[in-house]
Amino acid sequence: MITLQQAMKVPEGAGVTVQRLMPVDGLLNLDPFVLWDHFSIDNGAGFPDHPHRGFEAITYIFSGGMHHADNLGNASTVTSGGAQRFTAGRGLVHSEKPVPGEITAGIQLWINLPRRLKSIAPDYQQVNADQFPEKIIPGGTLRTIVGRGSPLKLHTDVLYLELELGEGSEWKQAIPDGMRGLAYAVEGNLDINGHTIRQGDACLIDKQDKLTASALETSRAMLCFGRPHHEPIRQYGPFVD
């Protein structure tokens, strides 16, 4: 089953407008995923101190840089091609602020924690651009953000890839048994399993064993699949209980 979904512009943080795929009316979550924001942050905007609990988040940077600071004592900056992962667990307070002088763009993804792990200790991890596995494929490149060979670790079984394809190129990926997820167009137009998506569009993919991506023009897409927890999801702003 494939469903098309378009991201919506939503105000967030301090002076930030994100393209939000979920949660929005009609798509609160896609178990195990509970938030997908495509952000572009200008100077002076950002996300001041705020609390979280009950999930894990990956902030993946396309351009610029993001500084993370939290009440665990972590303070670090990730730049283009790198990522920050925090596990909120039983509770964490953090801020995310862009590096001054340039626009910072990327994707923030929240992954629900299973009920048995909701109260684990909070944690933080940074992975720099040169640590992610990247391989040349016909007509483009493929980076593994979460999956085989990546040092970024989660408590949920997830496959998270960045795909860049030149116009007319095609790439196929087996979808692990029992996983569901999405393909999101960051740049350009692509055909995903017979459905065209443009910048800000996604294909929500369930009960499929294969993904075929064809670039109608030079394109970048994020491909994200996870194993559902099949548990009730209660979302309250920054909390997922």
ROSE-4610 file (N, C-alpha, C; in Angstrom, 1 decimal, always signed):
// ROSE-4610
residu = [M/M/M/I/I/I/T/T/T/L/L/L/Q/Q/Q/Q/Q/Q/A/A/A/M/M/M/K/K/K/V/V/V/P/P/P/E/E/E/G/G/G/A/A/A/G/G/G/V/V/V/T/T/T/V/V/V/Q/Q/Q/R/R/R/L/L/L/M/M/M/P/P/P/V/V/V/D/D/D/G/G/G/L/L/L/L/L/L/N/N/N/L/L/L/D/D/D/P/P/P/F/F/F/V/V/V/L/L/L/W/W/W/D/D/D/H/H/H/F/F/F/S/S/S/I/I/I/D/D/D/N/N/N/G/G/G/A/A/A/G/G/G/F/F/F/P/P/P/D/D/D/H/H/H/P/P/P/H/H/H/R/R/R/G/G/G/F/F/F/E/E/E/A/A/A/I/I/I/T/T/T/Y/Y/Y/I/I/I/F/F/F/S/S/S/G/G/G/G/G/G/M/M/M/H/H/H/H/H/H/A/A/A/D/D/D/N/N/N/L/L/L/G/G/G/N/N/N/A/A/A/S/S/S/T/T/T/V/V/V/T/T/T/S/S/S/G/G/G/G/G/G/A/A/A/Q/Q/Q/R/R/R/F/F/F/T/T/T/A/A/A/G/G/G/R/R/R/G/G/G/L/L/L/V/V/V/H/H/H/S/S/S/E/E/E/K/K/K/P/P/P/V/V/V/P/P/P/G/G/G/E/E/E/I/I/I/T/T/T/A/A/A/G/G/G/I/I/I/Q/Q/Q/L/L/L/W/W/W/I/I/I/N/N/N/L/L/L/P/P/P/R/R/R/R/R/R/L/L/L/K/K/K/S/S/S/I/I/I/A/A/A/P/P/P/D/D/D/Y/Y/Y/Q/Q/Q/Q/Q/Q/V/V/V/N/N/N/A/A/A/D/D/D/Q/Q/Q/F/F/F/P/P/P/E/E/E/K/K/K/I/I/I/I/I/I/P/P/P/G/G/G/G/G/G/T/T/T/L/L/L/R/R/R/T/T/T/I/I/I/V/V/V/G/G/G/R/R/R/G/G/G/S/S/S/P/P/P/L/L/L/K/K/K/L/L/L/H/H/H/T/T/T/D/D/D/V/V/V/L/L/L/Y/Y/Y/L/L/L/E/E/E/L/L/L/E/E/E/L/L/L/G/G/G/E/E/E/G/G/G/S/S/S/E/E/E/W/W/W/K/K/K/Q/Q/Q/A/A/A/I/I/I/P/P/P/D/D/D/G/G/G/M/M/M/R/R/R/G/G/G/L/L/L/A/A/A/Y/Y/Y/A/A/A/V/V/V/E/E/E/G/G/G/N/N/N/L/L/L/D/D/D/I/I/I/N/N/N/G/G/G/H/H/H/T/T/T/I/I/I/R/R/R/Q/Q/Q/G/G/G/D/D/D/A/A/A/C/C/C/L/L/L/I/I/I/D/D/D/K/K/K/Q/Q/Q/D/D/D/K/K/K/L/L/L/T/T/T/A/A/A/S/S/S/A/A/A/L/L/L/E/E/E/T/T/T/S/S/S/R/R/R/A/A/A/M/M/M/L/L/L/C/C/C/F/F/F/G/G/G/R/R/R/P/P/P/H/H/H/H/H/H/E/E/E/P/P/P/I/I/I/R/R/R/Q/Q/Q/Y/Y/Y/G/G/G/P/P/P/F/F/F/V/V/V/D/D/D]
num = [1/1/1/2/2/2/3/3/3/4/4/4/5/5/5/6/6/6/7/7/7/8/8/8/9/9/9/10/10/10/11/11/11/12/12/12/13/13/13/14/14/14/15/15/15/16/16/16/17/17/17/18/18/18/19/19/19/20/20/20/21/21/21/22/22/22/23/23/23/24/24/24/25/25/25/26/26/26/27/27/27/28/28/28/29/29/29/30/30/30/31/31/31/32/32/32/33/33/33/34/34/34/35/35/35/36/36/36/37/37/37/38/38/38/39/39/39/40/40/40/41/41/41/42/42/42/43/43/43/44/44/44/45/45/45/46/46/46/47/47/47/48/48/48/49/49/49/50/50/50/51/51/51/52/52/52/53/53/53/54/54/54/55/55/55/56/56/56/57/57/57/58/58/58/59/59/59/60/60/60/61/61/61/62/62/62/63/63/63/64/64/64/65/65/65/66/66/66/67/67/67/68/68/68/69/69/69/70/70/70/71/71/71/72/72/72/73/73/73/74/74/74/75/75/75/76/76/76/77/77/77/78/78/78/79/79/79/80/80/80/81/81/81/82/82/82/83/83/83/84/84/84/85/85/85/86/86/86/87/87/87/88/88/88/89/89/89/90/90/90/91/91/91/92/92/92/93/93/93/94/94/94/95/95/95/96/96/96/97/97/97/98/98/98/99/99/99/100/100/100/101/101/101/102/102/102/103/103/103/104/104/104/105/105/105/106/106/106/107/107/107/108/108/108/109/109/109/110/110/110/111/111/111/112/112/112/113/113/113/114/114/114/115/115/115/116/116/116/117/117/117/118/118/118/119/119/119/120/120/120/121/121/121/122/122/122/123/123/123/124/124/124/125/125/125/126/126/126/127/127/127/128/128/128/129/129/129/130/130/130/131/131/131/132/132/132/133/133/133/134/134/134/135/135/135/136/136/136/137/137/137/138/138/138/139/139/139/140/140/140/141/141/141/142/142/142/143/143/143/144/144/144/145/145/145/146/146/146/147/147/147/148/148/148/149/149/149/150/150/150/151/151/151/152/152/152/153/153/153/154/154/154/155/155/155/156/156/156/157/157/157/158/158/158/159/159/159/160/160/160/161/161/161/162/162/162/163/163/163/164/164/164/165/165/165/166/166/166/167/167/167/168/168/168/169/169/169/170/170/170/171/171/171/172/172/172/173/173/173/174/174/174/175/175/175/176/176/176/177/177/177/178/178/178/179/179/179/180/180/180/181/181/181/182/182/182/183/183/183/184/184/184/185/185/185/186/186/186/187/187/187/188/188/188/189/189/189/190/190/190/191/191/191/192/192/192/193/193/193/194/194/194/195/195/195/196/196/196/197/197/197/198/198/198/199/199/199/200/200/200/201/201/201/202/202/202/203/203/203/204/204/204/205/205/205/206/206/206/207/207/207/208/208/208/209/209/209/210/210/210/211/211/211/212/212/212/213/213/213/214/214/214/215/215/215/216/216/216/217/217/217/218/218/218/219/219/219/220/220/220/221/221/221/222/222/222/223/223/223/224/224/224/225/225/225/226/226/226/227/227/227/228/228/228/229/229/229/230/230/230/231/231/231/232/232/232/233/233/233/234/234/234/235/235/235/236/236/236/237/237/237/238/238/238/239/239/239/240/240/240/241/241/241]
x = [+0.8/+0.0/+0.9/+0.6/+1.3/+0.3/+0.6/-0.2/+0.7/+0.2/+0.9/+0.6/+1.6/+1.4/+2.3/+1.7/+2.5/+2.8/+4.0/+4.4/+3.7/+3.4/+2.7/+3.6/+3.5/+4.3/+3.7/+4.6/+4.2/+5.2/+4.7/+5.7/+6.1/+7.4/+8.0/+9.1/+9.4/+10.5/+10.4/+11.6/+11.7/+12.0/+11.0/+11.2/+11.5/+11.1/+11.4/+10.0/+10.0/+8.9/+9.4/+8.8/+9.2/+8.2/+8.7/+7.8/+7.6/+6.4/+6.1/+5.2/+5.8/+5.1/+4.1/+4.6/+3.8/+4.4/+3.6/+2.1/+1.4/+0.4/-0.5/-1.9/-2.9/-4.2/-4.2/-4.7/-4.7/-3.5/-2.5/-1.3/-0.6/-1.1/-0.5/+0.9/+1.0/+2.2/+2.2/+3.3/+3.5/+4.4/+3.7/+4.4/+5.6/+6.9/+7.3/+7.6/+7.4/+7.8/+6.7/+7.1/+6.0/+6.2/+7.3/+7.5/+8.5/+8.2/+9.2/+9.1/+10.2/+10.3/+11.4/+11.2/+12.2/+12.4/+13.5/+13.7/+14.7/+14.6/+15.6/+15.6/+16.7/+16.7/+17.6/+17.1/+17.9/+18.6/+19.4/+20.1/+19.1/+19.4/+18.6/+17.4/+17.1/+16.0/+16.6/+15.8/+16.3/+15.3/+15.8/+14.9/+15.5/+15.1/+15.6/+15.3/+15.8/+15.6/+14.1/+14.0/+12.6/+12.8/+11.7/+11.8/+11.3/+11.7/+11.2/+11.2/+10.4/+10.5/+9.8/+10.2/+9.5/+9.9/+10.9/+11.2/+12.7/+13.2/+14.5/+14.4/+15.4/+15.3/+16.7/+16.6/+17.8/+17.7/+18.6/+18.7/+19.8/+19.5/+20.4/+20.6/+21.8/+22.1/+22.5/+21.8/+22.1/+23.1/+22.9/+23.8/+23.9/+24.9/+25.1/+25.5/+25.1/+25.5/+24.5/+24.4/+23.5/+24.2/+24.0/+24.6/+23.6/+24.0/+23.1/+23.7/+22.8/+23.2/+22.1/+22.4/+21.4/+21.7/+20.8/+20.9/+21.8/+22.3/+23.2/+24.6/+24.8/+26.2/+26.8/+26.0/+26.5/+26.4/+27.4/+27.4/+28.3/+27.7/+28.5/+27.8/+28.5/+28.0/+28.2/+27.1/+27.2/+27.0/+27.8/+27.8/+27.3/+27.3/+26.7/+27.1/+26.1/+26.4/+26.5/+26.4/+26.5/+25.1/+25.1/+23.8/+24.0/+22.9/+22.9/+21.7/+21.9/+20.8/+20.7/+19.5/+19.3/+18.2/+18.3/+17.3/+16.7/+15.5/+14.9/+14.6/+14.1/+13.9/+12.9/+13.3/+12.4/+12.4/+13.3/+13.2/+14.6/+14.5/+15.7/+15.3/+16.2/+15.9/+17.1/+16.8/+17.9/+17.5/+18.5/+18.3/+19.0/+18.6/+19.2/+19.2/+20.4/+20.6/+21.5/+21.2/+22.0/+23.3/+24.3/+25.6/+25.3/+25.8/+25.6/+26.2/+25.6/+26.2/+25.8/+25.0/+24.5/+23.2/+22.5/+21.2/+21.5/+20.8/+21.0/+19.8/+19.9/+18.8/+19.0/+17.9/+18.0/+16.7/+16.7/+15.6/+15.7/+14.6/+14.5/+13.4/+13.8/+13.0/+12.9/+11.6/+11.4/+10.9/+11.5/+11.2/+10.7/+9.5/+8.9/+9.7/+9.8/+10.4/+9.3/+9.6/+8.6/+8.3/+7.1/+6.7/+7.7/+8.3/+9.2/+10.5/+10.7/+11.9/+11.6/+10.4/+10.0/+10.8/+11.2/+11.8/+13.3/+13.9/+15.4/+16.1/+17.4/+18.1/+18.3/+18.2/+18.5/+19.9/+20.1/+21.5/+21.6/+22.9/+23.2/+24.3/+24.2/+25.3/+25.4/+26.7/+26.9/+27.7/+27.3/+28.0/+28.4/+29.7/+30.1/+30.0/+30.0/+29.8/+30.6/+31.9/+32.9/+32.7/+31.8/+31.6/+30.5/+29.6/+28.5/+29.0/+28.6/+28.9/+28.3/+29.1/+28.6/+29.1/+28.2/+28.7/+28.2/+29.0/+28.6/+27.7/+26.5/+25.6/+25.4/+24.9/+24.7/+23.8/+24.5/+23.8/+23.7/+24.4/+24.2/+25.0/+24.6/+25.2/+24.2/+24.6/+23.7/+24.4/+23.9/+24.5/+23.6/+24.2/+23.4/+23.5/+22.4/+22.4/+22.1/+21.1/+20.9/+20.8/+21.6/+21.6/+23.0/+23.2/+24.4/+25.6/+26.6/+27.8/+27.8/+26.6/+26.5/+26.8/+27.5/+27.7/+26.5/+25.5/+24.4/+23.5/+23.2/+22.4/+21.1/+20.1/+18.7/+18.3/+17.2/+16.6/+15.5/+15.2/+14.2/+14.9/+14.4/+15.0/+14.6/+15.6/+15.3/+16.4/+15.9/+16.8/+16.5/+17.6/+17.4/+18.5/+18.1/+19.1/+18.9/+20.0/+19.9/+20.3/+19.5/+19.7/+19.8/+20.9/+21.0/+21.1/+20.3/+20.2/+20.3/+21.0/+21.0/+19.8/+19.4/+18.2/+18.3/+17.2/+17.1/+17.6/+18.2/+18.8/+17.7/+18.0/+17.0/+17.8/+17.2/+17.8/+16.7/+17.1/+16.1/+16.7/+15.8/+16.1/+15.1/+15.5/+14.6/+14.2/+12.9/+12.4/+12.4/+13.1/+13.1/+11.7/+11.5/+10.3/+9.7/+8.5/+7.8/+8.0/+8.8/+9.0/+8.0/+7.8/+7.0/+7.7/+7.4/+8.1/+7.7/+8.7/+8.4/+9.6/+9.3/+10.3/+9.9/+10.8/+10.5/+11.5/+10.9/+11.7/+12.2/+13.5/+14.2/+14.4/+14.8/+15.1/+14.7/+14.1/+13.9/+12.6/+12.3/+11.2/+11.6/+10.9/+11.2/+9.9/+10.1/+9.0/+9.4/+8.5/+8.7/+7.6/+8.0/+7.0/+5.8/+6.1/+5.0/+4.3/+4.7/+4.1/+5.1/+4.7/+5.6/+5.5/+6.7/+6.8/+7.7/+7.3/+8.1/+8.6/+9.4/+10.0/+8.9/+9.0/+8.1/+7.0/+7.0/+6.1/+6.7/+5.9/+6.3/+5.4/+6.0/+5.2/+5.2/+4.1/+4.0/+3.9/+4.8/+4.9/+4.7/+3.7/+3.4/+3.1/+3.5/+3.3/+3.8/+5.0/+5.7/+7.1/+7.6/+8.9/+10.0/+9.7/+10.7/+10.4/+11.4/+11.3/+12.1/+11.4/+12.1/+12.0/+13.2/+13.2/+13.8/+13.1/+13.5/+13.6/+14.7/+14.8/+14.3/+13.3/+12.8/+13.7/+14.5/+15.5/+16.5/+17.6/+18.5/+17.8/+17.9/+17.1/+17.8/+17.3/+17.7/+16.5/+16.5/+15.4/+15.9/+15.1/+15.3/+14.4/+15.0/+14.2/+14.3/+13.2/+13.2/+12.1/+12.6/+11.8/+12.0/+11.0/+11.1/+10.1/+10.5/+9.6/+8.6/+7.3/+6.3/+6.4/+6.0/+5.9/+4.5/+3.5/+2.2/+1.6/+1.9/+1.5/+0.8/-0.1/-0.8/+0.3/+0.1/+1.0/+0.2/+0.7/+0.1/+1.1/+0.8/+1.6/+1.1/+1.9/+1.5/+2.6/+2.6/+3.7/+5.1/+5.9/+7.3/+7.3/+6.2/+6.2/+5.5/+6.0/+5.4/+5.3/+4.2/+4.0/+3.3]
y = [-1.2/+0.0/+1.2/+2.2/+3.5/+4.6/+5.6/+6.8/+8.0/+9.0/+10.2/+11.2/+11.9/+12.9/+14.1/+15.3/+16.5/+17.2/+17.6/+18.3/+19.7/+20.1/+21.4/+22.4/+23.6/+24.7/+24.9/+24.8/+24.9/+25.8/+26.8/+27.6/+26.7/+26.9/+26.0/+26.8/+26.5/+27.1/+28.6/+29.3/+30.7/+31.2/+31.6/+32.1/+31.1/+29.9/+28.8/+28.4/+28.2/+27.6/+26.3/+25.2/+23.9/+23.4/+22.5/+21.7/+20.4/+20.2/+19.1/+18.0/+16.8/+15.7/+15.0/+15.0/+14.5/+15.0/+15.2/+15.0/+16.2/+15.9/+16.9/+16.3/+17.1/+16.5/+15.5/+14.3/+13.3/+12.3/+12.7/+11.8/+12.2/+11.7/+11.9/+11.2/+10.0/+9.3/+8.1/+7.5/+6.3/+5.3/+4.7/+3.8/+3.0/+3.2/+3.8/+5.3/+6.0/+7.4/+8.3/+9.4/+10.3/+11.8/+12.1/+13.5/+13.5/+14.3/+14.5/+16.0/+16.7/+18.1/+18.4/+19.0/+19.5/+21.0/+21.4/+22.7/+23.5/+24.8/+25.7/+26.9/+27.1/+28.1/+29.2/+30.4/+31.6/+32.1/+33.1/+33.7/+34.3/+34.0/+34.5/+33.7/+32.6/+31.7/+30.4/+29.5/+28.3/+27.7/+26.8/+26.1/+26.3/+27.2/+27.4/+26.2/+26.3/+25.1/+24.7/+23.4/+22.8/+21.3/+20.7/+19.3/+18.3/+17.1/+15.9/+14.7/+13.7/+12.4/+11.4/+10.1/+9.0/+8.6/+9.3/+8.9/+9.2/+8.9/+9.3/+10.2/+11.0/+12.0/+12.0/+12.1/+12.3/+13.6/+14.5/+15.8/+15.6/+15.5/+15.3/+16.6/+17.0/+18.3/+18.3/+19.0/+19.2/+20.3/+21.4/+22.5/+23.3/+24.1/+24.9/+24.0/+24.4/+23.6/+23.9/+22.9/+23.0/+22.7/+23.6/+23.4/+22.9/+21.8/+21.1/+21.3/+21.6/+21.7/+21.1/+20.3/+19.7/+19.7/+19.3/+19.2/+18.1/+17.2/+16.2/+16.6/+17.9/+18.4/+18.3/+17.8/+17.7/+19.1/+19.4/+20.6/+20.4/+20.4/+20.1/+20.6/+20.8/+21.3/+20.3/+20.0/+19.1/+19.9/+19.6/+20.4/+19.5/+20.1/+19.4/+18.0/+17.1/+15.7/+14.9/+15.6/+14.9/+14.9/+14.2/+14.1/+14.1/+14.4/+14.3/+13.4/+12.5/+11.7/+11.9/+12.2/+12.1/+11.1/+10.4/+9.6/+10.3/+10.7/+11.5/+10.6/+9.3/+8.4/+9.0/+9.0/+9.5/+11.0/+11.7/+13.1/+13.8/+14.8/+15.6/+17.0/+18.0/+19.3/+19.7/+20.3/+20.6/+21.8/+22.4/+23.5/+23.1/+23.6/+23.4/+24.8/+25.3/+26.6/+26.6/+27.2/+27.1/+27.9/+27.5/+28.2/+29.6/+30.7/+32.0/+32.2/+33.0/+33.4/+32.7/+31.6/+30.8/+30.1/+29.8/+29.1/+27.6/+27.1/+25.7/+24.9/+23.8/+23.1/+21.6/+20.9/+19.4/+18.8/+17.6/+16.9/+16.5/+16.7/+16.1/+15.0/+13.9/+12.7/+12.2/+12.0/+11.4/+9.9/+9.0/+7.6/+7.2/+6.7/+6.3/+5.2/+5.3/+4.2/+3.2/+1.9/+1.0/+1.2/+0.8/+1.1/+0.6/-0.5/-1.1/-0.2/+0.8/+1.6/+3.1/+3.4/+4.8/+5.5/+4.7/+5.3/+5.1/+4.8/+4.6/+6.0/+5.9/+7.2/+7.9/+9.2/+10.0/+9.8/+10.1/+9.8/+10.7/+10.9/+11.8/+11.2/+11.4/+10.9/+11.8/+12.1/+12.9/+12.0/+12.1/+11.3/+12.3/+12.5/+13.4/+12.9/+13.8/+13.4/+12.2/+12.3/+11.2/+9.9/+9.8/+8.5/+7.7/+8.3/+7.6/+6.8/+5.6/+4.8/+5.4/+5.6/+6.1/+5.3/+5.0/+4.2/+4.8/+4.6/+5.1/+4.0/+4.5/+3.6/+4.1/+3.3/+3.8/+5.1/+6.2/+7.4/+8.3/+7.8/+8.6/+8.1/+8.5/+8.0/+7.6/+6.8/+6.3/+6.4/+7.1/+7.2/+6.5/+5.7/+5.0/+5.8/+6.4/+7.2/+6.2/+5.3/+4.3/+3.0/+2.0/+0.7/+0.1/-0.9/-1.6/-0.7/-0.7/+0.0/+1.4/+1.9/+3.2/+3.2/+4.1/+4.1/+4.7/+5.3/+5.9/+4.8/+4.7/+3.6/+4.0/+3.2/+3.5/+2.2/+2.4/+1.3/+0.6/+1.1/+0.6/+0.2/-0.9/-1.4/-0.5/+0.3/+1.3/+1.3/+1.5/+1.7/+3.2/+4.0/+5.4/+5.8/+6.2/+6.3/+7.7/+8.3/+9.5/+9.0/+9.3/+8.9/+10.1/+10.2/+11.2/+10.5/+11.0/+10.4/+11.4/+11.2/+12.0/+11.8/+12.7/+12.6/+11.3/+10.6/+9.3/+8.1/+8.3/+7.1/+6.4/+5.1/+4.3/+3.5/+3.3/+2.5/+1.7/+0.5/-0.4/-0.8/-0.9/-1.3/-2.3/-3.4/-4.3/-3.7/-3.8/-3.3/-4.5/-4.4/-5.5/-5.9/-7.2/-7.8/-7.2/-6.8/-6.3/-4.8/-4.1/-2.7/-1.9/-0.7/+0.3/+1.6/+2.6/+3.9/+4.8/+5.6/+6.6/+6.9/+7.5/+8.2/+9.6/+10.5/+12.0/+12.7/+13.5/+14.3/+15.6/+15.7/+16.9/+17.9/+17.4/+18.2/+17.4/+18.1/+17.4/+16.6/+15.9/+15.1/+13.6/+12.7/+11.3/+10.5/+9.3/+8.4/+7.2/+7.0/+6.0/+4.9/+3.7/+2.6/+3.1/+3.9/+4.3/+5.6/+6.2/+7.4/+8.6/+9.7/+10.9/+11.7/+12.0/+13.0/+14.1/+15.3/+16.5/+17.0/+18.0/+18.6/+18.8/+18.2/+18.4/+17.3/+16.4/+15.3/+14.0/+13.1/+11.8/+10.7/+9.5/+8.3/+7.6/+7.3/+6.4/+5.0/+4.1/+2.8/+1.7/+0.9/-0.2/-1.5/-2.6/-3.9/-4.0/-3.5/-3.6/-4.2/-5.0/-5.7/-5.1/-4.1/-3.4/-2.0/-1.1/+0.3/+0.5/+1.1/+1.5/+3.0/+3.7/+5.1/+5.5/+6.3/+6.8/+8.3/+8.9/+10.3/+11.0/+11.8/+12.5/+13.7/+14.2/+15.2/+14.9/+15.6/+15.4/+15.7/+14.6/+14.6/+14.1/+14.5/+14.0/+13.5/+12.3/+11.8/+11.1/+11.2/+10.5/+9.3/+8.1/+6.9/+6.3/+6.1/+5.8/+4.7/+3.6/+2.4/+2.0/+1.5/+1.1/-0.1/-0.8/-1.9/-1.3/-1.4/-0.8/-1.5/-0.7/-1.3/-1.9/-1.5/-1.9/-1.7/-0.5/-0.1/+1.3/+1.6/+2.9/+4.1/+5.1/+6.3/+7.5/+8.1/+9.3/+10.4/+11.3/+12.5/+13.7/+14.4/+15.7/+16.7/+17.3/+18.3/+17.6/+18.0/+17.5/+16.1/+15.6/+14.3/+13.2/+12.0/+10.8/+9.7/+9.5/+8.6/+7.3]
z = [+0.0/+0.0/+0.0/-0.9/-1.0/-0.9/+0.0/+0.1/-0.1/-0.8/-1.0/+0.1/+0.6/+1.7/+1.4/+1.6/+1.4/+2.7/+2.8/+4.1/+4.1/+5.4/+5.6/+6.3/+6.0/+6.6/+8.0/+9.0/+10.4/+11.2/+12.0/+12.8/+14.0/+14.3/+15.4/+16.0/+17.3/+18.0/+18.0/+17.9/+17.9/+16.5/+15.7/+14.4/+13.3/+13.5/+12.5/+11.9/+10.6/+9.9/+9.3/+9.6/+9.1/+8.1/+7.2/+6.4/+7.1/+7.7/+8.6/+7.8/+7.8/+7.3/+8.3/+9.5/+10.6/+11.9/+13.0/+13.0/+12.5/+11.6/+11.1/+11.0/+10.8/+10.6/+9.5/+9.8/+8.8/+8.8/+9.5/+9.7/+11.0/+12.1/+13.4/+13.6/+13.0/+13.1/+12.1/+12.0/+11.1/+11.9/+12.9/+13.8/+13.1/+13.6/+14.9/+14.8/+13.7/+13.5/+13.9/+14.7/+15.2/+14.9/+14.2/+13.7/+12.6/+11.6/+10.5/+10.1/+10.3/+10.0/+9.1/+8.0/+7.1/+7.4/+7.9/+8.4/+7.6/+7.6/+7.1/+8.0/+8.8/+9.8/+9.5/+9.6/+9.3/+10.6/+10.4/+11.6/+12.6/+13.9/+14.9/+15.3/+14.5/+14.9/+15.5/+15.9/+16.5/+17.5/+18.3/+19.3/+20.7/+21.5/+22.8/+23.7/+25.0/+25.9/+25.9/+25.8/+25.9/+26.3/+26.9/+27.4/+26.4/+26.5/+25.8/+26.7/+26.3/+26.9/+26.0/+26.1/+25.5/+24.1/+23.5/+22.1/+21.9/+20.6/+20.2/+19.0/+18.8/+17.6/+16.9/+15.6/+14.8/+14.1/+14.2/+13.5/+12.4/+11.2/+10.1/+9.3/+9.1/+8.5/+7.1/+6.2/+4.8/+4.6/+5.3/+5.1/+6.4/+6.6/+7.8/+8.9/+10.1/+11.3/+12.5/+13.4/+14.5/+15.8/+16.8/+18.1/+19.0/+19.7/+20.6/+22.0/+23.0/+24.4/+25.2/+26.3/+27.1/+28.6/+29.4/+30.8/+31.3/+30.4/+30.7/+30.6/+30.2/+30.0/+28.6/+27.7/+26.3/+25.6/+24.9/+24.1/+22.9/+21.7/+20.5/+19.2/+18.2/+16.9/+15.8/+15.1/+13.9/+12.7/+11.6/+10.4/+9.2/+8.0/+6.8/+6.7/+6.5/+6.3/+7.6/+8.8/+10.1/+10.7/+11.9/+12.6/+14.1/+14.8/+16.2/+16.6/+17.5/+18.0/+19.5/+20.0/+21.4/+21.8/+22.9/+23.4/+24.6/+24.5/+25.6/+26.8/+26.5/+27.6/+28.6/+29.9/+31.0/+31.1/+30.3/+30.3/+30.0/+29.2/+28.8/+28.5/+28.7/+28.3/+27.4/+26.2/+25.3/+24.5/+23.8/+22.8/+21.5/+20.4/+19.1/+18.4/+18.2/+17.6/+16.4/+15.3/+14.1/+14.3/+13.5/+13.5/+12.9/+13.5/+12.9/+11.6/+10.8/+9.5/+8.3/+8.5/+7.3/+7.6/+6.6/+6.8/+7.1/+8.1/+8.4/+8.0/+7.2/+6.7/+7.0/+7.2/+7.4/+7.8/+8.3/+8.7/+10.1/+10.9/+12.2/+12.2/+12.7/+12.7/+14.2/+14.6/+16.0/+15.8/+16.6/+16.6/+18.0/+18.0/+19.3/+20.0/+21.3/+22.1/+22.5/+22.4/+22.9/+24.4/+24.8/+26.2/+27.2/+27.0/+28.0/+28.2/+27.2/+27.3/+27.5/+27.8/+28.0/+29.1/+30.1/+31.3/+31.4/+30.2/+30.2/+30.4/+30.8/+31.0/+29.6/+29.6/+28.4/+28.0/+26.7/+26.1/+24.9/+24.4/+23.3/+22.5/+21.2/+20.3/+19.1/+18.7/+17.5/+16.5/+15.3/+14.2/+13.1/+12.8/+11.8/+10.4/+9.4/+8.0/+7.5/+7.9/+7.4/+8.0/+9.0/+9.7/+9.1/+8.3/+7.7/+6.4/+6.3/+5.1/+3.9/+2.8/+1.6/+0.4/-0.6/-1.7/-3.0/-4.0/-5.4/-6.0/-6.5/-7.2/-8.6/-9.5/-10.9/-10.9/-11.3/-11.4/-10.2/-9.1/-7.9/-6.7/-5.5/-4.3/-3.2/-2.3/-1.2/+0.1/+1.1/+2.4/+3.4/+4.3/+5.3/+6.6/+7.1/+8.3/+9.5/+9.3/+10.3/+9.5/+9.9/+9.2/+9.2/+8.4/+8.4/+8.2/+9.1/+8.9/+9.5/+9.9/+10.5/+12.0/+12.5/+14.0/+14.8/+14.1/+14.8/+15.2/+16.5/+17.1/+17.7/+17.5/+18.1/+18.8/+19.6/+20.3/+19.5/+18.2/+17.3/+16.0/+15.4/+14.2/+13.0/+12.5/+11.5/+10.4/+9.2/+8.0/+7.5/+7.5/+7.2/+6.2/+5.0/+3.9/+3.2/+2.7/+1.9/+0.5/-0.5/-1.9/-2.8/-3.6/-4.6/-5.9/-6.9/-8.2/-9.3/-10.4/-11.5/-12.4/-13.2/-14.1/-14.9/-14.9/-15.7/-15.0/-13.8/-13.1/-12.2/-12.0/-11.3/-10.2/-9.1/-8.0/-7.3/-6.9/-6.2/-4.9/-3.9/-2.5/-2.0/-1.5/-0.8/+0.5/+0.9/+2.1/+3.1/+4.2/+5.2/+5.6/+5.7/+6.1/+7.3/+7.3/+8.5/+8.7/+7.9/+8.0/+7.2/+7.7/+6.9/+7.0/+6.1/+6.2/+5.1/+4.6/+3.6/+2.8/+1.6/+0.8/+0.7/+1.0/+1.0/+0.0/-0.8/-1.8/-1.1/-1.0/-0.5/-1.6/-2.8/-4.0/-5.2/-6.2/-7.5/-7.5/-8.6/-8.8/-9.0/-8.3/-8.4/-8.6/-9.2/-9.2/-8.3/-7.3/-6.3/-6.5/-6.9/-7.1/-7.9/-9.0/-9.9/-9.4/-8.4/-7.9/-7.9/-8.5/-8.6/-7.3/-6.8/-5.6/-6.0/-5.5/-5.7/-4.4/-4.4/-3.2/-2.1/-0.9/+0.1/+0.1/-0.9/-1.0/-0.4/+0.0/+0.5/+0.0/-0.2/-0.4/+1.0/+1.6/+2.7/+2.3/+2.7/+2.1/+3.2/+3.0/+3.9/+3.1/+3.7/+3.1/+1.6/+1.4/+0.2/+0.4/-0.5/-0.3/-1.1/-1.9/-2.7/-3.0/-3.0/-3.4/-4.7/-5.7/-6.9/-7.1/-7.1/-7.2/-8.6/-9.4/-10.7/-10.6/-11.0/-10.9/-12.2/-12.1/-13.3/-13.6/-12.6/-12.7/-11.6/-11.6/-10.5/-9.2/-8.3/-7.1/-5.9/-4.7/-3.4/-2.6/-2.1/-1.3/+0.0/+1.0/+2.2/+2.3/+2.6/+2.6/+4.1/+4.7/+6.1/+6.4/+6.9/+7.2/+8.7/+9.3/+10.7/+11.0/+12.1/+12.5/+13.5/+13.3/+14.2/+15.6/+16.6/+18.0/+18.2/+17.4/+17.6/+19.0/+19.5/+20.8/+20.7/+21.6/+21.6/+21.6/+20.8/+20.8/+21.3/+22.4/+23.0/+22.8/+21.9/+21.6/+22.2/+23.0/+23.7/+23.4/+22.2/+22.0/+22.0/+23.0/+23.0/+23.7/+24.2/+24.9/+24.1/+24.1/+23.5/+24.6/+25.1/+26.3/+25.8]
